[in-house]
Amino acid sequence: MTAGTGWVAGARRIKQGKASLVGGIAVGVAVLVLWIAIAHEVAADGPATIALGVLVAAGIAAWIRLADL
């Protein structure tokens, strides 16, 4: 057995909080809204730009979700 992998009395798996999920989704939506607003202001609001914004927003939302664990 490797060091640190054995069972410890009373050890439990860390429960992932609902707050980090809700926070990640909220930040993702906010990023997407801001992305679309900025794209509209610079006249670059085509489908490819919006799709890129969705990818960026999803990446940031996932980062927030994982970083908050």
N, CA, C and O atoms as a Tripos MOL2 file, in Angstrom:
@<TRIPOS>MOLECULE
protein
  276   275    69     0     0
PROTEIN
NO_CHARGES

@<TRIPOS>ATOM
      1 N           0.8390   -1.1720    0.0000 N.3       1 MET1
      2 CA          0.0000    0.0000    0.0000 C.3       1 MET1
      3 C           0.8890    1.2420    0.0000 C.2       1 MET1
      4 O           1.9120    1.2910    0.6830 O.2       1 MET1
      5 N           0.4810    2.2360   -0.7750 N.am      2 THR2
      6 CA          1.2520    3.4730   -0.8460 C.3       2 THR2
      7 C           0.8970    4.3710    0.3330 C.2       2 THR2
      8 O          -0.1930    4.2900    0.8980 O.2       2 THR2
      9 N           1.8370    5.2140    0.6810 N.am      3 ALA3
     10 CA          1.6030    6.1230    1.8040 C.3       3 ALA3
     11 C           0.4290    7.0430    1.4920 C.2       3 ALA3
     12 O           0.3520    7.6150    0.4050 O.2       3 ALA3
     13 N          -0.4760    7.1820    2.4390 N.am      4 GLY4
     14 CA         -1.5980    8.0930    2.2820 C.3       4 GLY4
     15 C          -2.8060    7.5050    1.5800 C.2       4 GLY4
     16 O          -3.7790    8.2210    1.3460 O.2       4 GLY4
     17 N          -2.7780    6.2030    1.2290 N.am      5 THR5
     18 CA         -3.9160    5.6270    0.5240 C.3       5 THR5
     19 C          -4.7280    4.6740    1.3800 C.2       5 THR5
     20 O          -5.7280    4.1320    0.9080 O.2       5 THR5
     21 N          -4.3360    4.4580    2.6020 N.am      6 GLY6
     22 CA         -5.0550    3.5250    3.4640 C.3       6 GLY6
     23 C          -6.3230    4.1450    4.0290 C.2       6 GLY6
     24 O          -6.5520    5.3500    3.9260 O.2       6 GLY6
     25 N          -7.1340    3.2940    4.6230 N.am      7 TRP7
     26 CA         -8.3750    3.7650    5.2300 C.3       7 TRP7
     27 C          -8.0910    4.3700    6.5970 C.2       7 TRP7
     28 O          -7.3650    3.7850    7.4010 O.2       7 TRP7
     29 N          -8.6390    5.4900    6.8480 N.am      8 VAL8
     30 CA         -8.5120    6.1570    8.1370 C.3       8 VAL8
     31 C          -9.8730    6.0550    8.8110 C.2       8 VAL8
     32 O         -10.9080    6.2200    8.1660 O.2       8 VAL8
     33 N          -9.8650    5.7820   10.1130 N.am      9 ALA9
     34 CA        -11.1260    5.6480   10.8280 C.3       9 ALA9
     35 C         -11.9380    6.9390   10.7140 C.2       9 ALA9
     36 O         -11.4510    8.0190   11.0460 O.2       9 ALA9
     37 N         -13.1730    6.8150   10.2430 N.am     10 GLY10
     38 CA        -14.0570    7.9670   10.1480 C.3      10 GLY10
     39 C         -13.8330    8.8260    8.9080 C.2      10 GLY10
     40 O         -14.4570    9.8810    8.7870 O.2      10 GLY10
     41 N         -12.9810    8.4220    7.9970 N.am     11 ALA11
     42 CA        -12.7350    9.2210    6.7960 C.3      11 ALA11
     43 C         -13.9430    9.1490    5.8740 C.2      11 ALA11
     44 O         -14.5460    8.0890    5.7030 O.2      11 ALA11
     45 N         -14.2850   10.2720    5.2890 N.am     12 ARG12
     46 CA        -15.4090   10.3520    4.3630 C.3      12 ARG12
     47 C         -14.9700   11.0830    3.1070 C.2      12 ARG12
     48 O         -14.0080   11.8520    3.1130 O.2      12 ARG12
     49 N         -15.6840   10.8290    2.0520 N.am     13 ARG13
     50 CA        -15.4360   11.5570    0.8130 C.3      13 ARG13
     51 C         -15.9990   12.9700    0.9620 C.2      13 ARG13
     52 O         -17.0670   13.1520    1.5470 O.2      13 ARG13
     53 N         -15.3020   13.9540    0.4470 N.am     14 ILE14
     54 CA        -15.7450   15.3420    0.5560 C.3      14 ILE14
     55 C         -16.9910   15.5360   -0.2980 C.2      14 ILE14
     56 O         -16.9950   15.1890   -1.4790 O.2      14 ILE14
     57 N         -18.0350   16.0820    0.2860 N.am     15 LYS15
     58 CA        -19.2810   16.3210   -0.4350 C.3      15 LYS15
     59 C         -19.1660   17.6220   -1.2090 C.2      15 LYS15
     60 O         -18.8160   18.6630   -0.6520 O.2      15 LYS15
     61 N         -19.4570   17.5530   -2.4740 N.am     16 GLN16
     62 CA        -19.3800   18.7440   -3.3160 C.3      16 GLN16
     63 C         -20.5870   19.6280   -3.0240 C.2      16 GLN16
     64 O         -21.7260   19.1620   -3.0280 O.2      16 GLN16
     65 N         -20.3290   20.8910   -2.7740 N.am     17 GLY17
     66 CA        -21.3900   21.8070   -2.3980 C.3      17 GLY17
     67 C         -22.2110   22.2770   -3.5790 C.2      17 GLY17
     68 O         -21.7160   22.4030   -4.6990 O.2      17 GLY17
     69 N         -23.4810   22.5330   -3.3000 N.am     18 LYS18
     70 CA        -24.3740   23.0440   -4.3320 C.3      18 LYS18
     71 C         -24.0250   24.4950   -4.6560 C.2      18 LYS18
     72 O         -24.2880   24.9600   -5.7650 O.2      18 LYS18
     73 N         -23.4400   25.2090   -3.7050 N.am     19 ALA19
     74 CA        -23.1050   26.6120   -3.9220 C.3      19 ALA19
     75 C         -22.0670   26.7760   -5.0400 C.2      19 ALA19
     76 O         -22.1500   27.7210   -5.8250 O.2      19 ALA19
     77 N         -21.1050   25.8730   -5.1150 N.am     20 SER20
     78 CA        -20.1040   25.9910   -6.1670 C.3      20 SER20
     79 C         -20.7080   25.7010   -7.5300 C.2      20 SER20
     80 O         -20.2820   26.2810   -8.5290 O.2      20 SER20
     81 N         -21.6920   24.8160   -7.5890 N.am     21 LEU21
     82 CA        -22.3820   24.5320   -8.8480 C.3      21 LEU21
     83 C         -23.1850   25.7460   -9.2980 C.2      21 LEU21
     84 O         -23.0970   26.1640  -10.4520 O.2      21 LEU21
     85 N         -23.9650   26.3090   -8.3840 N.am     22 VAL22
     86 CA        -24.7750   27.4840   -8.7070 C.3      22 VAL22
     87 C         -23.8790   28.6680   -9.0510 C.2      22 VAL22
     88 O         -24.1670   29.4160   -9.9860 O.2      22 VAL22
     89 N         -22.8040   28.8380   -8.3060 N.am     23 GLY23
     90 CA        -21.8690   29.9360   -8.5910 C.3      23 GLY23
     91 C         -21.2040   29.7790   -9.9390 C.2      23 GLY23
     92 O         -21.0440   30.7560  -10.6690 O.2      23 GLY23
     93 N         -20.8140   28.5680  -10.2790 N.am     24 GLY24
     94 CA        -20.2020   28.3270  -11.5860 C.3      24 GLY24
     95 C         -21.1500   28.6220  -12.7240 C.2      24 GLY24
     96 O         -20.7590   29.2160  -13.7290 O.2      24 GLY24
     97 N         -22.4080   28.2070  -12.5710 N.am     25 ILE25
     98 CA        -23.4080   28.4760  -13.6030 C.3      25 ILE25
     99 C         -23.6670   29.9710  -13.7220 C.2      25 ILE25
    100 O         -23.7540   30.5020  -14.8300 O.2      25 ILE25
    101 N         -23.7920   30.6520  -12.5850 N.am     26 ALA26
    102 CA        -24.0480   32.0990  -12.6100 C.3      26 ALA26
    103 C         -22.9010   32.8560  -13.2760 C.2      26 ALA26
    104 O         -23.1350   33.7640  -14.0740 O.2      26 ALA26
    105 N         -21.6790   32.4890  -12.9550 N.am     27 VAL27
    106 CA        -20.5260   33.1570  -13.5650 C.3      27 VAL27
    107 C         -20.4710   32.8460  -15.0590 C.2      27 VAL27
    108 O         -20.1600   33.7250  -15.8630 O.2      27 VAL27
    109 N         -20.7690   31.6020  -15.4350 N.am     28 GLY28
    110 CA        -20.7850   31.2380  -16.8470 C.3      28 GLY28
    111 C         -21.8030   32.0380  -17.6350 C.2      28 GLY28
    112 O         -21.5070   32.5090  -18.7320 O.2      28 GLY28
    113 N         -23.0010   32.1970  -17.0890 N.am     29 VAL29
    114 CA        -24.0410   32.9830  -17.7530 C.3      29 VAL29
    115 C         -23.6190   34.4480  -17.8590 C.2      29 VAL29
    116 O         -23.8140   35.0780  -18.8980 O.2      29 VAL29
    117 N         -23.0430   34.9860  -16.7920 N.am     30 ALA30
    118 CA        -22.5910   36.3810  -16.8060 C.3      30 ALA30
    119 C         -21.4940   36.5950  -17.8490 C.2      30 ALA30
    120 O         -21.4890   37.6050  -18.5520 O.2      30 ALA30
    121 N         -20.5720   35.6510  -17.9450 N.am     31 VAL31
    122 CA        -19.4980   35.7570  -18.9360 C.3      31 VAL31
    123 C         -20.0840   35.7360  -20.3410 C.2      31 VAL31
    124 O         -19.6650   36.5130  -21.1990 O.2      31 VAL31
    125 N         -21.0400   34.8620  -20.5810 N.am     32 LEU32
    126 CA        -21.6500   34.7850  -21.9080 C.3      32 LEU32
    127 C         -22.4010   36.0640  -22.2530 C.2      32 LEU32
    128 O         -22.3160   36.5440  -23.3830 O.2      32 LEU32
    129 N         -23.1300   36.6170  -21.2970 N.am     33 VAL33
    130 CA        -23.8600   37.8720  -21.5350 C.3      33 VAL33
    131 C         -22.8880   38.9980  -21.8660 C.2      33 VAL33
    132 O         -23.1130   39.7600  -22.8060 O.2      33 VAL33
    133 N         -21.8040   39.1040  -21.0930 N.am     34 LEU34
    134 CA        -20.8140   40.1430  -21.3650 C.3      34 LEU34
    135 C         -20.1240   39.9210  -22.7110 C.2      34 LEU34
    136 O         -19.8620   40.8760  -23.4410 O.2      34 LEU34
    137 N         -19.8310   38.6590  -23.0390 N.am     35 TRP35
    138 CA        -19.1990   38.3270  -24.3190 C.3      35 TRP35
    139 C         -20.0910   38.7860  -25.4800 C.2      35 TRP35
    140 O         -19.6150   39.4050  -26.4310 O.2      35 TRP35
    141 N         -21.3850   38.4750  -25.3900 N.am     36 ILE36
    142 CA        -22.3130   38.8520  -26.4520 C.3      36 ILE36
    143 C         -22.4470   40.3670  -26.5410 C.2      36 ILE36
    144 O         -22.5130   40.9180  -27.6400 O.2      36 ILE36
    145 N         -22.4880   41.0480  -25.3950 N.am     37 ALA37
    146 CA        -22.6000   42.5120  -25.4040 C.3      37 ALA37
    147 C         -21.3740   43.1560  -26.0460 C.2      37 ALA37
    148 O         -21.5020   44.0820  -26.8480 O.2      37 ALA37
    149 N         -20.2000   42.6700  -25.6970 N.am     38 ILE38
    150 CA        -18.9740   43.2340  -26.2770 C.3      38 ILE38
    151 C         -18.8940   42.9090  -27.7680 C.2      38 ILE38
    152 O         -18.5050   43.7600  -28.5680 O.2      38 ILE38
    153 N         -19.2590   41.6820  -28.1450 N.am     39 ALA39
    154 CA        -19.2420   41.3020  -29.5610 C.3      39 ALA39
    155 C         -20.2070   42.1710  -30.3560 C.2      39 ALA39
    156 O         -19.9110   42.5540  -31.4880 O.2      39 ALA39
    157 N         -21.3560   42.4850  -29.7730 N.am     40 HIS40
    158 CA        -22.3220   43.3490  -30.4460 C.3      40 HIS40
    159 C         -21.7680   44.7660  -30.6180 C.2      40 HIS40
    160 O         -21.9570   45.3850  -31.6650 O.2      40 HIS40
    161 N         -21.0940   45.2710  -29.6050 N.am     41 GLU41
    162 CA        -20.5360   46.6300  -29.6660 C.3      41 GLU41
    163 C         -19.4400   46.7630  -30.7160 C.2      41 GLU41
    164 O         -19.3010   47.8170  -31.3370 O.2      41 GLU41
    165 N         -18.6650   45.7110  -30.9180 N.am     42 VAL42
    166 CA        -17.5800   45.7900  -31.9100 C.3      42 VAL42
    167 C         -18.0090   45.1940  -33.2510 C.2      42 VAL42
    168 O         -17.1750   44.9310  -34.1180 O.2      42 VAL42
    169 N         -19.3220   44.9820  -33.4120 N.am     43 ALA43
    170 CA        -19.9140   44.4880  -34.6610 C.3      43 ALA43
    171 C         -19.3120   43.1490  -35.0870 C.2      43 ALA43
    172 O         -19.0510   42.9300  -36.2690 O.2      43 ALA43
    173 N         -19.0970   42.2660  -34.1340 N.am     44 ALA44
    174 CA        -18.5520   40.9500  -34.4400 C.3      44 ALA44
    175 C         -19.4500   39.8790  -33.8460 C.2      44 ALA44
    176 O         -18.9620   38.8860  -33.3050 O.2      44 ALA44
    177 N         -20.7690   40.0760  -33.9430 N.am     45 ASP45
    178 CA        -21.6930   39.1530  -33.2870 C.3      45 ASP45
    179 C         -22.2500   38.1000  -34.2540 C.2      45 ASP45
    180 O         -23.4610   37.8960  -34.3400 O.2      45 ASP45
    181 N         -21.3550   37.4510  -34.9650 N.am     46 GLY46
    182 CA        -21.7500   36.3650  -35.8500 C.3      46 GLY46
    183 C         -21.8770   35.0490  -35.0900 C.2      46 GLY46
    184 O         -21.5580   34.9790  -33.9030 O.2      46 GLY46
    185 N         -22.3390   34.0150  -35.7720 N.am     47 PRO47
    186 CA        -22.5200   32.7150  -35.1090 C.3      47 PRO47
    187 C         -21.2130   32.1190  -34.5750 C.2      47 PRO47
    188 O         -21.2090   31.4830  -33.5200 O.2      47 PRO47
    189 N         -20.1200   32.3180  -35.2870 N.am     48 ALA48
    190 CA        -18.8360   31.7720  -34.8260 C.3      48 ALA48
    191 C         -18.3700   32.4720  -33.5510 C.2      48 ALA48
    192 O         -17.8310   31.8300  -32.6490 O.2      48 ALA48
    193 N         -18.5720   33.7600  -33.4780 N.am     49 THR49
    194 CA        -18.1760   34.5190  -32.2890 C.3      49 THR49
    195 C         -19.0200   34.1160  -31.0830 C.2      49 THR49
    196 O         -18.5070   33.9870  -29.9720 O.2      49 THR49
    197 N         -20.3130   33.9180  -31.3090 N.am     50 ILE50
    198 CA        -21.2000   33.4950  -30.2220 C.3      50 ILE50
    199 C         -20.8300   32.0810  -29.7650 C.2      50 ILE50
    200 O         -20.8160   31.7960  -28.5680 O.2      50 ILE50
    201 N         -20.5310   31.2040  -30.7170 N.am     51 ALA51
    202 CA        -20.1290   29.8280  -30.3580 C.3      51 ALA51
    203 C         -18.8340   29.8430  -29.5520 C.2      51 ALA51
    204 O         -18.6960   29.0890  -28.5890 O.2      51 ALA51
    205 N         -17.9000   30.6790  -29.9310 N.am     52 LEU52
    206 CA        -16.6590   30.8120  -29.1640 C.3      52 LEU52
    207 C         -16.9550   31.3410  -27.7630 C.2      52 LEU52
    208 O         -16.3400   30.9100  -26.7870 O.2      52 LEU52
    209 N         -17.8910   32.2700  -27.6710 N.am     53 GLY53
    210 CA        -18.2930   32.7960  -26.3640 C.3      53 GLY53
    211 C         -18.9010   31.7260  -25.4700 C.2      53 GLY53
    212 O         -18.6620   31.7110  -24.2620 O.2      53 GLY53
    213 N         -19.6880   30.8320  -26.0610 N.am     54 VAL54
    214 CA        -20.2750   29.7310  -25.2930 C.3      54 VAL54
    215 C         -19.1740   28.8170  -24.7670 C.2      54 VAL54
    216 O         -19.2290   28.3710  -23.6210 O.2      54 VAL54
    217 N         -18.1750   28.5380  -25.6020 N.am     55 LEU55
    218 CA        -17.0620   27.6950  -25.1610 C.3      55 LEU55
    219 C         -16.2640   28.3580  -24.0370 C.2      55 LEU55
    220 O         -15.8990   27.7080  -23.0570 O.2      55 LEU55
    221 N         -16.0000   29.6430  -24.1870 N.am     56 VAL56
    222 CA        -15.2500   30.3700  -23.1530 C.3      56 VAL56
    223 C         -16.0550   30.4000  -21.8470 C.2      56 VAL56
    224 O         -15.5030   30.1590  -20.7730 O.2      56 VAL56
    225 N         -17.3440   30.6920  -21.9370 N.am     57 ALA57
    226 CA        -18.1940   30.7500  -20.7450 C.3      57 ALA57
    227 C         -18.2670   29.3870  -20.0610 C.2      57 ALA57
    228 O         -18.2170   29.3090  -18.8330 O.2      57 ALA57
    229 N         -18.3830   28.3180  -20.8400 N.am     58 ALA58
    230 CA        -18.4310   26.9810  -20.2650 C.3      58 ALA58
    231 C         -17.1120   26.6250  -19.5890 C.2      58 ALA58
    232 O         -17.1050   25.9970  -18.5300 O.2      58 ALA58
    233 N         -16.0040   27.0210  -20.1910 N.am     59 GLY59
    234 CA        -14.6990   26.7630  -19.5860 C.3      59 GLY59
    235 C         -14.5150   27.5000  -18.2740 C.2      59 GLY59
    236 O         -14.0020   26.9410  -17.3050 O.2      59 GLY59
    237 N         -14.9310   28.7470  -18.2440 N.am     60 ILE60
    238 CA        -14.8030   29.5320  -17.0160 C.3      60 ILE60
    239 C         -15.7390   28.9860  -15.9370 C.2      60 ILE60
    240 O         -15.3620   28.9160  -14.7670 O.2      60 ILE60
    241 N         -16.9570   28.6010  -16.3240 N.am     61 ALA61
    242 CA        -17.9010   28.0280  -15.3580 C.3      61 ALA61
    243 C         -17.3480   26.7310  -14.7600 C.2      61 ALA61
    244 O         -17.4650   26.4970  -13.5570 O.2      61 ALA61
    245 N         -16.7530   25.8990  -15.6000 N.am     62 ALA62
    246 CA        -16.1620   24.6530  -15.1010 C.3      62 ALA62
    247 C         -14.9890   24.9440  -14.1800 C.2      62 ALA62
    248 O         -14.8190   24.2790  -13.1580 O.2      62 ALA62
    249 N         -14.1880   25.9240  -14.5320 N.am     63 TRP63
    250 CA        -13.0540   26.3110  -13.6840 C.3      63 TRP63
    251 C         -13.5420   26.7750  -12.3100 C.2      63 TRP63
    252 O         -12.9970   26.3660  -11.2850 O.2      63 TRP63
    253 N         -14.5520   27.6160  -12.2910 N.am     64 ILE64
    254 CA        -15.1070   28.1020  -11.0240 C.3      64 ILE64
    255 C         -15.6540   26.9360  -10.2030 C.2      64 ILE64
    256 O         -15.4420   26.8740   -8.9910 O.2      64 ILE64
    257 N         -16.3440   26.0280  -10.8490 N.am     65 ARG65
    258 CA        -16.9190   24.8620  -10.1640 C.3      65 ARG65
    259 C         -15.8260   24.0090   -9.5290 C.2      65 ARG65
    260 O         -15.9400   23.6060   -8.3720 O.2      65 ARG65
    261 N         -14.7780   23.7400  -10.2820 N.am     66 LEU66
    262 CA        -13.6990   22.8800   -9.7590 C.3      66 LEU66
    263 C         -12.8170   23.6000   -8.7450 C.2      66 LEU66
    264 O         -12.3420   22.9870   -7.7890 O.2      66 LEU66
    265 N         -12.5960   24.8880   -8.9480 N.am     67 ALA67
    266 CA        -11.7390   25.6410   -8.0350 C.3      67 ALA67
    267 C         -12.4030   25.8540   -6.6770 C.2      67 ALA67
    268 O         -11.7250   26.0680   -5.6720 O.2      67 ALA67
    269 N         -13.7340   25.7950   -6.6570 N.am     68 ASP68
    270 CA        -14.4760   26.0640   -5.4280 C.3      68 ASP68
    271 C         -14.6800   24.8020   -4.5880 C.2      68 ASP68
    272 O         -15.3030   24.8630   -3.5290 O.2      68 ASP68
    273 N         -14.1660   23.6680   -5.0450 N.am     69 LEU69
    274 CA        -14.3130   22.4500   -4.2630 C.3      69 LEU69
    275 C         -13.3040   22.4610   -3.1580 C.2      69 LEU69
    276 O         -13.2470   21.5200   -2.3650 O.2      69 LEU69
@<TRIPOS>BOND
     1     1     2 1
     2     2     3 1
     3     3     4 2
     4     3     5 am
     5     5     6 1
     6     6     7 1
     7     7     8 2
     8     7     9 am
     9     9    10 1
    10    10    11 1
    11    11    12 2
    12    11    13 am
    13    13    14 1
    14    14    15 1
    15    15    16 2
    16    15    17 am
    17    17    18 1
    18    18    19 1
    19    19    20 2
    20    19    21 am
    21    21    22 1
    22    22    23 1
    23    23    24 2
    24    23    25 am
    25    25    26 1
    26    26    27 1
    27    27    28 2
    28    27    29 am
    29    29    30 1
    30    30    31 1
    31    31    32 2
    32    31    33 am
    33    33    34 1
    34    34    35 1
    35    35    36 2
    36    35    37 am
    37    37    38 1
    38    38    39 1
    39    39    40 2
    40    39    41 am
    41    41    42 1
    42    42    43 1
    43    43    44 2
    44    43    45 am
    45    45    46 1
    46    46    47 1
    47    47    48 2
    48    47    49 am
    49    49    50 1
    50    50    51 1
    51    51    52 2
    52    51    53 am
    53    53    54 1
    54    54    55 1
    55    55    56 2
    56    55    57 am
    57    57    58 1
    58    58    59 1
    59    59    60 2
    60    59    61 am
    61    61    62 1
    62    62    63 1
    63    63    64 2
    64    63    65 am
    65    65    66 1
    66    66    67 1
    67    67    68 2
    68    67    69 am
    69    69    70 1
    70    70    71 1
    71    71    72 2
    72    71    73 am
    73    73    74 1
    74    74    75 1
    75    75    76 2
    76    75    77 am
    77    77    78 1
    78    78    79 1
    79    79    80 2
    80    79    81 am
    81    81    82 1
    82    82    83 1
    83    83    84 2
    84    83    85 am
    85    85    86 1
    86    86    87 1
    87    87    88 2
    88    87    89 am
    89    89    90 1
    90    90    91 1
    91    91    92 2
    92    91    93 am
    93    93    94 1
    94    94    95 1
    95    95    96 2
    96    95    97 am
    97    97    98 1
    98    98    99 1
    99    99   100 2
   100    99   101 am
   101   101   102 1
   102   102   103 1
   103   103   104 2
   104   103   105 am
   105   105   106 1
   106   106   107 1
   107   107   108 2
   108   107   109 am
   109   109   110 1
   110   110   111 1
   111   111   112 2
   112   111   113 am
   113   113   114 1
   114   114   115 1
   115   115   116 2
   116   115   117 am
   117   117   118 1
   118   118   119 1
   119   119   120 2
   120   119   121 am
   121   121   122 1
   122   122   123 1
   123   123   124 2
   124   123   125 am
   125   125   126 1
   126   126   127 1
   127   127   128 2
   128   127   129 am
   129   129   130 1
   130   130   131 1
   131   131   132 2
   132   131   133 am
   133   133   134 1
   134   134   135 1
   135   135   136 2
   136   135   137 am
   137   137   138 1
   138   138   139 1
   139   139   140 2
   140   139   141 am
   141   141   142 1
   142   142   143 1
   143   143   144 2
   144   143   145 am
   145   145   146 1
   146   146   147 1
   147   147   148 2
   148   147   149 am
   149   149   150 1
   150   150   151 1
   151   151   152 2
   152   151   153 am
   153   153   154 1
   154   154   155 1
   155   155   156 2
   156   155   157 am
   157   157   158 1
   158   158   159 1
   159   159   160 2
   160   159   161 am
   161   161   162 1
   162   162   163 1
   163   163   164 2
   164   163   165 am
   165   165   166 1
   166   166   167 1
   167   167   168 2
   168   167   169 am
   169   169   170 1
   170   170   171 1
   171   171   172 2
   172   171   173 am
   173   173   174 1
   174   174   175 1
   175   175   176 2
   176   175   177 am
   177   177   178 1
   178   178   179 1
   179   179   180 2
   180   179   181 am
   181   181   182 1
   182   182   183 1
   183   183   184 2
   184   183   185 am
   185   185   186 1
   186   186   187 1
   187   187   188 2
   188   187   189 am
   189   189   190 1
   190   190   191 1
   191   191   192 2
   192   191   193 am
   193   193   194 1
   194   194   195 1
   195   195   196 2
   196   195   197 am
   197   197   198 1
   198   198   199 1
   199   199   200 2
   200   199   201 am
   201   201   202 1
   202   202   203 1
   203   203   204 2
   204   203   205 am
   205   205   206 1
   206   206   207 1
   207   207   208 2
   208   207   209 am
   209   209   210 1
   210   210   211 1
   211   211   212 2
   212   211   213 am
   213   213   214 1
   214   214   215 1
   215   215   216 2
   216   215   217 am
   217   217   218 1
   218   218   219 1
   219   219   220 2
   220   219   221 am
   221   221   222 1
   222   222   223 1
   223   223   224 2
   224   223   225 am
   225   225   226 1
   226   226   227 1
   227   227   228 2
   228   227   229 am
   229   229   230 1
   230   230   231 1
   231   231   232 2
   232   231   233 am
   233   233   234 1
   234   234   235 1
   235   235   236 2
   236   235   237 am
   237   237   238 1
   238   238   239 1
   239   239   240 2
   240   239   241 am
   241   241   242 1
   242   242   243 1
   243   243   244 2
   244   243   245 am
   245   245   246 1
   246   246   247 1
   247   247   248 2
   248   247   249 am
   249   249   250 1
   250   250   251 1
   251   251   252 2
   252   251   253 am
   253   253   254 1
   254   254   255 1
   255   255   256 2
   256   255   257 am
   257   257   258 1
   258   258   259 1
   259   259   260 2
   260   259   261 am
   261   261   262 1
   262   262   263 1
   263   263   264 2
   264   263   265 am
   265   265   266 1
   266   266   267 1
   267   267   268 2
   268   267   269 am
   269   269   270 1
   270   270   271 1
   271   271   272 2
   272   271   273 am
   273   273   274 1
   274   274   275 1
   275   275   276 2
@<TRIPOS>SUBSTRUCTURE
     1 MET1         2 RESIDUE 1 A MET
     2 THR2         6 RESIDUE 1 A THR
     3 ALA3        10 RESIDUE 1 A ALA
     4 GLY4        14 RESIDUE 1 A GLY
     5 THR5        18 RESIDUE 1 A THR
     6 GLY6        22 RESIDUE 1 A GLY
     7 TRP7        26 RESIDUE 1 A TRP
     8 VAL8        30 RESIDUE 1 A VAL
     9 ALA9        34 RESIDUE 1 A ALA
    10 GLY10       38 RESIDUE 1 A GLY
    11 ALA11       42 RESIDUE 1 A ALA
    12 ARG12       46 RESIDUE 1 A ARG
    13 ARG13       50 RESIDUE 1 A ARG
    14 ILE14       54 RESIDUE 1 A ILE
    15 LYS15       58 RESIDUE 1 A LYS
    16 GLN16       62 RESIDUE 1 A GLN
    17 GLY17       66 RESIDUE 1 A GLY
    18 LYS18       70 RESIDUE 1 A LYS
    19 ALA19       74 RESIDUE 1 A ALA
    20 SER20       78 RESIDUE 1 A SER
    21 LEU21       82 RESIDUE 1 A LEU
    22 VAL22       86 RESIDUE 1 A VAL
    23 GLY23       90 RESIDUE 1 A GLY
    24 GLY24       94 RESIDUE 1 A GLY
    25 ILE25       98 RESIDUE 1 A ILE
    26 ALA26      102 RESIDUE 1 A ALA
    27 VAL27      106 RESIDUE 1 A VAL
    28 GLY28      110 RESIDUE 1 A GLY
    29 VAL29      114 RESIDUE 1 A VAL
    30 ALA30      118 RESIDUE 1 A ALA
    31 VAL31      122 RESIDUE 1 A VAL
    32 LEU32      126 RESIDUE 1 A LEU
    33 VAL33      130 RESIDUE 1 A VAL
    34 LEU34      134 RESIDUE 1 A LEU
    35 TRP35      138 RESIDUE 1 A TRP
    36 ILE36      142 RESIDUE 1 A ILE
    37 ALA37      146 RESIDUE 1 A ALA
    38 ILE38      150 RESIDUE 1 A ILE
    39 ALA39      154 RESIDUE 1 A ALA
    40 HIS40      158 RESIDUE 1 A HIS
    41 GLU41      162 RESIDUE 1 A GLU
    42 VAL42      166 RESIDUE 1 A VAL
    43 ALA43      170 RESIDUE 1 A ALA
    44 ALA44      174 RESIDUE 1 A ALA
    45 ASP45      178 RESIDUE 1 A ASP
    46 GLY46      182 RESIDUE 1 A GLY
    47 PRO47      186 RESIDUE 1 A PRO
    48 ALA48      190 RESIDUE 1 A ALA
    49 THR49      194 RESIDUE 1 A THR
    50 ILE50      198 RESIDUE 1 A ILE
    51 ALA51      202 RESIDUE 1 A ALA
    52 LEU52      206 RESIDUE 1 A LEU
    53 GLY53      210 RESIDUE 1 A GLY
    54 VAL54      214 RESIDUE 1 A VAL
    55 LEU55      218 RESIDUE 1 A LEU
    56 VAL56      222 RESIDUE 1 A VAL
    57 ALA57      226 RESIDUE 1 A ALA
    58 ALA58      230 RESIDUE 1 A ALA
    59 GLY59      234 RESIDUE 1 A GLY
    60 ILE60      238 RESIDUE 1 A ILE
    61 ALA61      242 RESIDUE 1 A ALA
    62 ALA62      246 RESIDUE 1 A ALA
    63 TRP63      250 RESIDUE 1 A TRP
    64 ILE64      254 RESIDUE 1 A ILE
    65 ARG65      258 RESIDUE 1 A ARG
    66 LEU66      262 RESIDUE 1 A LEU
    67 ALA67      266 RESIDUE 1 A ALA
    68 ASP68      270 RESIDUE 1 A ASP
    69 LEU69      274 RESIDUE 1 A LEU
